């Protein structure tokens, strides 16, 4: 918590960049090196995980404790990812999230991955919901199928809609779609947000969550928030801008607040993409630049709005009663004001930081 406000980590992953997990032996390592360089840049020396641990998969306990014991976060939302064109396990293995939920059942929620571009996508929805009891679905904007890289059109009634229809039938109300940030080669057009509109209009009883909202396509995303009430943004990746590109981050948040979307912004750091603590600290201390407030009438970034973004919006989106949740987690091992050492002391060696800064 921060000042008695609940904090939800809206996206957690475990990356596995071991050679045996690469589909493409050239692209896979490049993705791993890029993400680890970003990890160090965002976190700095005090919050950078040891390279070997990061690359080989830190594991459910290390990642989970970095969120629940080492930051102000109270809840983990683990996202499986369907990046099957680059990683055999899809990029973020559901098994890690299931392990987290088994260890901390009152504090972990799961988004299960499905690729509508692959045969058996509807059956995969059945498995995720009926076997693994996921809370939402996670999609990716492109995939490699039979050697061809294909972009996913969320508004395609033949490819995407059957997945959404089955999700709805099984009681799933939230579908998250990765946007803005490429992970490996793929059509740049698929990273845009235009196709989300068609899906949201066709399924008004589902909520579509634009992951990495605001990292790119800020105005287009803001326009969709203004026009379509069942679209929300998830700030994974976008929060990484807060310590290194403060103005850019605040302009994105300001664009969303400007269209009245304070109730539809979800906090996320993508841990272990970055350690959550310094990003939460940075955000909590931020103020909206005076020129945005005075010249564009952007709302102030008040404590109440921050509390919505950090946790209240996610809870409302998933119909989670805050009082009941507080009662469930009261008195457990993470119900403390003391924050543990980042990464349990498993930080990168100083020499690595010197190399990273050249």
C-alpha positions as CSV (number, residue, x, y, z in Angstrom):
1,X,0.0,0.0,0.0
2,X,0.9,3.6,-0.3
3,X,-0.7,5.9,2.3
4,X,-3.3,3.2,2.9
5,X,-4.2,3.0,-0.9
6,X,-4.1,-0.4,-2.4
7,X,-1.6,-0.9,-5.3
8,X,-2.1,-3.4,-8.0
9,X,0.8,-4.6,-10.2
10,X,-1.3,-4.7,-13.4
11,X,1.3,-6.8,-15.4
12,X,3.9,-9.3,-14.1
13,X,5.9,-11.6,-16.4
14,X,8.7,-14.0,-16.2
15,X,11.0,-13.9,-19.2
16,X,13.0,-17.0,-20.2
17,X,15.9,-16.1,-22.5
18,X,17.6,-19.5,-22.2
19,X,18.9,-20.7,-25.6
20,X,16.6,-23.7,-25.6
21,X,13.5,-21.4,-25.4
22,X,14.4,-19.5,-28.7
23,X,12.5,-20.4,-31.8
24,X,14.8,-18.1,-33.8
25,X,18.4,-18.3,-32.5
26,X,19.1,-14.8,-33.9
27,X,16.0,-12.9,-32.9
28,X,15.5,-14.4,-29.5
29,X,18.8,-13.3,-28.0
30,X,18.4,-9.8,-29.4
31,X,15.0,-9.5,-27.7
32,X,16.6,-10.7,-24.5
33,X,19.5,-8.2,-24.6
34,X,17.2,-5.3,-25.5
35,X,14.9,-6.0,-22.6
36,X,17.7,-6.5,-20.1
37,X,19.3,-3.2,-21.2
38,X,15.9,-1.5,-20.7
39,X,15.6,-3.2,-17.3
40,X,19.0,-1.7,-16.2
41,X,18.2,1.7,-17.7
42,X,14.9,2.0,-15.9
43,X,16.0,0.6,-12.6
44,X,19.5,1.8,-12.2
45,X,22.2,0.1,-10.1
46,X,20.0,-0.4,-7.0
47,X,17.1,-2.1,-8.9
48,X,18.8,-4.2,-11.6
49,X,18.5,-7.9,-11.3
50,X,21.6,-10.1,-11.8
51,X,21.9,-10.8,-15.5
52,X,22.1,-14.5,-15.4
53,X,19.0,-14.7,-13.2
54,X,17.1,-12.4,-15.4
55,X,18.1,-14.3,-18.6
56,X,17.4,-17.7,-17.2
57,X,14.1,-16.9,-15.6
58,X,14.0,-15.5,-12.1
59,X,11.2,-17.8,-11.0
60,X,7.8,-17.3,-9.3
61,X,9.1,-16.6,-5.8
62,X,11.8,-14.0,-6.8
63,X,9.4,-12.1,-9.0
64,X,6.5,-12.4,-6.7
65,X,8.4,-11.2,-3.7
66,X,9.9,-8.3,-5.6
67,X,6.3,-7.1,-6.1
68,X,4.7,-8.1,-2.8
69,X,7.6,-7.8,-0.3
70,X,9.9,-5.3,-1.9
71,X,7.4,-2.7,-3.3
72,X,4.2,-1.1,-2.2
73,X,2.2,-3.4,-4.4
74,X,-0.5,-5.6,-2.8
75,X,-1.7,-7.6,-5.8
76,X,0.0,-9.3,-8.7
77,X,-1.7,-9.7,-12.1
78,X,0.4,-12.2,-14.0
79,X,0.2,-12.1,-17.8
80,X,1.0,-15.1,-19.9
81,X,2.0,-14.0,-23.5
82,X,1.5,-15.8,-26.8
83,X,4.7,-14.8,-28.5
84,X,5.1,-18.3,-29.9
85,X,6.9,-17.1,-33.0
86,X,9.9,-16.3,-30.9
87,X,9.7,-18.4,-27.7
88,X,8.6,-22.0,-27.3
89,X,6.9,-21.1,-24.0
90,X,5.2,-18.0,-25.5
91,X,7.5,-15.5,-23.8
92,X,5.9,-15.5,-20.3
93,X,4.9,-19.0,-19.2
94,X,1.5,-19.4,-17.5
95,X,3.1,-22.0,-15.2
96,X,4.9,-19.3,-13.4
97,X,1.7,-17.4,-12.7
98,X,0.0,-20.5,-11.6
99,X,2.8,-21.2,-9.1
100,X,2.5,-17.6,-7.8
101,X,-1.3,-18.1,-7.3
102,X,-0.7,-21.3,-5.5
103,X,1.7,-19.6,-3.1
104,X,-0.4,-16.5,-2.6
105,X,-4.0,-17.2,-3.7
106,X,-5.5,-14.0,-2.2
107,X,-3.0,-11.8,-4.0
108,X,-2.6,-13.2,-7.5
109,X,-4.8,-12.9,-10.7
110,X,-4.1,-14.4,-14.0
111,X,-4.4,-13.4,-17.7
112,X,-4.1,-16.4,-20.0
113,X,-2.6,-16.2,-23.5
114,X,-4.4,-17.1,-26.7
115,X,-3.4,-16.5,-30.3
116,X,-6.5,-16.3,-32.6
117,X,-4.3,-16.7,-35.6
118,X,-3.5,-20.3,-34.6
119,X,-5.8,-23.4,-35.1
120,X,-7.5,-24.4,-31.9
121,X,-7.7,-20.8,-30.4
122,X,-11.3,-21.3,-29.2
123,X,-10.3,-24.6,-27.5
124,X,-7.5,-22.7,-25.8
125,X,-10.0,-20.3,-24.3
126,X,-11.9,-23.3,-22.9
127,X,-8.7,-24.7,-21.4
128,X,-7.6,-21.4,-19.9
129,X,-11.0,-20.8,-18.2
130,X,-12.1,-24.3,-17.3
131,X,-8.7,-25.8,-16.4
132,X,-6.6,-22.9,-15.3
133,X,-9.3,-20.6,-14.0
134,X,-7.8,-17.4,-15.5
135,X,-9.4,-14.0,-14.9
136,X,-8.9,-12.5,-18.4
137,X,-7.3,-13.2,-21.8
138,X,-4.1,-11.8,-23.2
139,X,-3.5,-11.5,-27.0
140,X,-0.6,-10.4,-29.0
141,X,-0.7,-8.3,-32.2
142,X,1.1,-10.8,-34.5
143,X,2.3,-14.4,-34.7
144,X,4.3,-16.7,-36.9
145,X,2.1,-19.4,-38.3
146,X,3.5,-22.0,-40.7
147,X,6.5,-19.8,-41.4
148,X,4.4,-16.7,-42.1
149,X,4.3,-13.6,-39.8
150,X,0.7,-12.5,-39.6
151,X,-0.8,-9.5,-38.0
152,X,-3.9,-9.9,-35.8
153,X,-6.9,-7.7,-36.6
154,X,-9.0,-7.4,-33.5
155,X,-12.0,-6.4,-35.6
156,X,-11.8,-9.5,-37.8
157,X,-15.2,-11.3,-37.4
158,X,-13.7,-14.6,-38.7
159,X,-10.4,-14.7,-36.8
160,X,-10.9,-12.7,-33.6
161,X,-14.6,-12.7,-32.9
162,X,-15.0,-16.4,-32.2
163,X,-12.4,-16.0,-29.4
164,X,-14.2,-13.1,-27.9
165,X,-17.6,-14.9,-28.2
166,X,-16.3,-17.9,-26.4
167,X,-14.7,-15.8,-23.7
168,X,-18.0,-14.1,-23.1
169,X,-19.9,-17.4,-23.0
170,X,-17.5,-18.6,-20.3
171,X,-17.8,-15.5,-18.1
172,X,-14.6,-13.7,-19.1
173,X,-15.2,-10.0,-19.3
174,X,-11.7,-8.6,-20.0
175,X,-9.5,-9.1,-23.1
176,X,-6.0,-7.5,-23.1
177,X,-4.1,-6.8,-26.3
178,X,-0.4,-6.0,-26.5
179,X,0.1,-2.8,-28.6
180,X,2.7,-0.1,-29.3
181,X,5.9,-2.1,-28.5
182,X,7.3,-4.6,-31.0
183,X,8.8,-7.8,-29.8
184,X,10.7,-9.3,-32.8
185,X,9.9,-8.8,-36.4
186,X,6.3,-8.2,-37.4
187,X,3.9,-5.8,-39.2
188,X,4.1,-2.3,-37.6
189,X,0.5,-1.7,-38.5
190,X,-0.6,-4.4,-36.1
191,X,0.9,-2.5,-33.2
192,X,-1.5,0.4,-33.8
193,X,-4.8,0.7,-31.8
194,X,-7.3,1.3,-34.7
195,X,-8.6,-2.3,-34.7
196,X,-9.5,-2.3,-31.0
197,X,-12.4,0.0,-31.8
198,X,-14.1,-2.6,-34.0
199,X,-13.8,-5.3,-31.4
200,X,-15.1,-3.0,-28.6
201,X,-18.1,-1.9,-30.6
202,X,-19.0,-5.5,-31.6
203,X,-18.7,-6.7,-28.0
204,X,-19.9,-3.9,-25.8
205,X,-20.2,-6.2,-22.8
206,X,-16.5,-7.0,-22.9
207,X,-13.7,-4.6,-21.8
208,X,-10.7,-4.3,-24.1
209,X,-7.4,-3.4,-22.3
210,X,-4.8,-1.7,-24.5
211,X,-1.5,-2.9,-23.0
212,X,1.4,-0.4,-23.3
213,X,-1.2,2.3,-23.8
214,X,0.5,5.7,-24.2
215,X,3.9,4.5,-25.1
216,X,3.0,5.2,-28.7
217,X,-0.2,6.3,-30.5
218,X,-1.1,8.6,-27.7
219,X,-3.7,10.7,-29.5
220,X,-5.3,7.7,-31.2
221,X,-5.6,5.9,-27.9
222,X,-7.0,9.0,-26.2
223,X,-9.6,9.4,-28.9
224,X,-10.7,5.8,-28.4
225,X,-11.0,6.3,-24.7
226,X,-13.1,9.4,-25.3
227,X,-15.4,7.7,-27.8
228,X,-15.7,4.1,-26.5
229,X,-16.5,3.3,-22.9
230,X,-15.4,-0.3,-22.9
231,X,-11.7,0.4,-23.7
232,X,-9.1,0.9,-21.0
233,X,-5.4,1.4,-21.0
234,X,-2.7,-0.5,-19.2
235,X,0.5,1.4,-18.5
236,X,2.9,-1.5,-18.7
237,X,6.1,-0.2,-20.5
238,X,4.7,3.4,-20.5
239,X,5.6,3.6,-16.8
240,X,9.2,2.9,-17.7
241,X,9.2,6.4,-19.2
242,X,8.5,8.0,-15.8
243,X,12.1,8.1,-14.5
244,X,13.8,8.6,-17.9
245,X,11.4,10.6,-20.0
246,X,9.2,12.3,-17.4
247,X,7.6,14.9,-19.7
248,X,6.7,12.3,-22.3
249,X,5.1,10.1,-19.6
250,X,3.1,13.0,-18.2
251,X,1.9,14.1,-21.6
252,X,0.5,10.6,-22.2
253,X,-1.2,10.5,-18.9
254,X,-2.5,14.0,-19.4
255,X,-4.0,13.1,-22.8
256,X,-6.0,10.3,-21.2
257,X,-7.1,12.5,-18.3
258,X,-8.0,15.3,-20.7
259,X,-10.7,13.1,-22.3
260,X,-12.1,12.1,-18.9
261,X,-10.5,8.6,-18.7
262,X,-9.2,8.8,-15.1
263,X,-11.3,5.7,-14.3
264,X,-9.9,3.7,-17.2
265,X,-6.1,3.7,-16.6
266,X,-4.4,0.7,-15.0
267,X,-1.0,0.8,-13.4
268,X,1.7,-1.8,-14.4
269,X,5.4,-2.1,-14.5
270,X,5.7,-5.5,-16.3
271,X,7.9,-6.8,-13.5
272,X,10.5,-8.4,-14.0
273,X,10.9,-6.0,-16.9
274,X,11.5,-3.4,-14.1
275,X,11.4,-3.5,-10.4
276,X,8.1,-1.9,-9.3
277,X,9.3,0.1,-6.3
278,X,11.1,3.0,-7.9
279,X,8.4,3.5,-10.5
280,X,5.7,3.7,-7.9
281,X,7.8,6.1,-5.9
282,X,8.3,8.3,-8.9
283,X,4.7,8.3,-10.0
284,X,3.4,9.1,-6.5
285,X,5.6,12.2,-6.3
286,X,4.7,13.5,-9.8
287,X,2.7,16.6,-10.6
288,X,1.2,17.5,-13.9
289,X,3.3,20.2,-15.6
290,X,1.8,23.7,-15.2
291,X,1.6,24.4,-18.9
292,X,-0.5,21.3,-19.6
293,X,-2.9,22.3,-16.8
294,X,-3.1,26.0,-17.7
295,X,-3.0,25.8,-21.5
296,X,-4.8,22.5,-22.2
297,X,-6.9,22.3,-19.1
298,X,-5.5,18.9,-18.3
299,X,-6.6,17.8,-14.8
300,X,-4.2,18.0,-11.9
301,X,-2.6,14.6,-11.1
302,X,-4.2,14.5,-7.7
303,X,-3.7,11.9,-5.0
304,X,-7.2,10.6,-5.7
305,X,-6.5,10.1,-9.4
306,X,-3.2,8.4,-8.6
307,X,-5.0,6.0,-6.2
308,X,-7.5,5.2,-9.0
309,X,-4.7,4.4,-11.4
310,X,-2.6,2.5,-8.9
311,X,-5.3,0.1,-7.9
312,X,-8.9,1.2,-7.7
313,X,-9.5,1.0,-11.5
314,X,-8.3,-2.5,-11.8
315,X,-10.5,-3.7,-8.8
316,X,-13.6,-2.1,-10.3
317,X,-12.8,-3.5,-13.8
318,X,-12.8,-7.0,-12.4
319,X,-15.6,-6.5,-9.9
320,X,-13.4,-7.0,-6.9
321,X,-14.8,-5.6,-3.6
322,X,-12.0,-3.6,-2.0
323,X,-13.1,-4.2,1.6
324,X,-13.3,-7.9,1.1
325,X,-9.9,-8.0,-0.6
326,X,-8.4,-6.0,2.3
327,X,-9.9,-8.5,4.8
328,X,-8.5,-11.4,2.8
329,X,-4.9,-10.2,2.8
330,X,-4.9,-8.6,6.3
331,X,-2.4,-10.3,8.6
332,X,-0.5,-12.3,5.9
333,X,3.2,-12.2,5.5
334,X,3.1,-9.1,3.2
335,X,0.9,-7.0,5.5
336,X,3.7,-4.9,6.7
337,X,5.1,-1.4,6.2
338,X,8.7,-2.7,5.9
339,X,10.0,-3.2,2.3
340,X,12.5,-5.9,1.7
341,X,15.8,-5.5,-0.2
342,X,15.3,-5.3,-3.9
343,X,15.6,-8.6,-5.7
344,X,16.5,-10.2,-2.3
345,X,20.0,-8.8,-2.9
346,X,20.4,-10.5,-6.3
347,X,21.4,-7.3,-8.1
348,X,23.7,-6.9,-11.1
349,X,27.4,-6.6,-10.5
350,X,28.8,-3.0,-10.7
351,X,30.9,-3.9,-13.7
352,X,27.7,-4.7,-15.7
353,X,26.4,-1.2,-15.0
354,X,29.6,0.3,-16.2
355,X,29.3,-1.5,-19.5
356,X,25.6,-0.6,-19.8
357,X,26.4,3.1,-19.5
358,X,29.0,3.3,-22.2
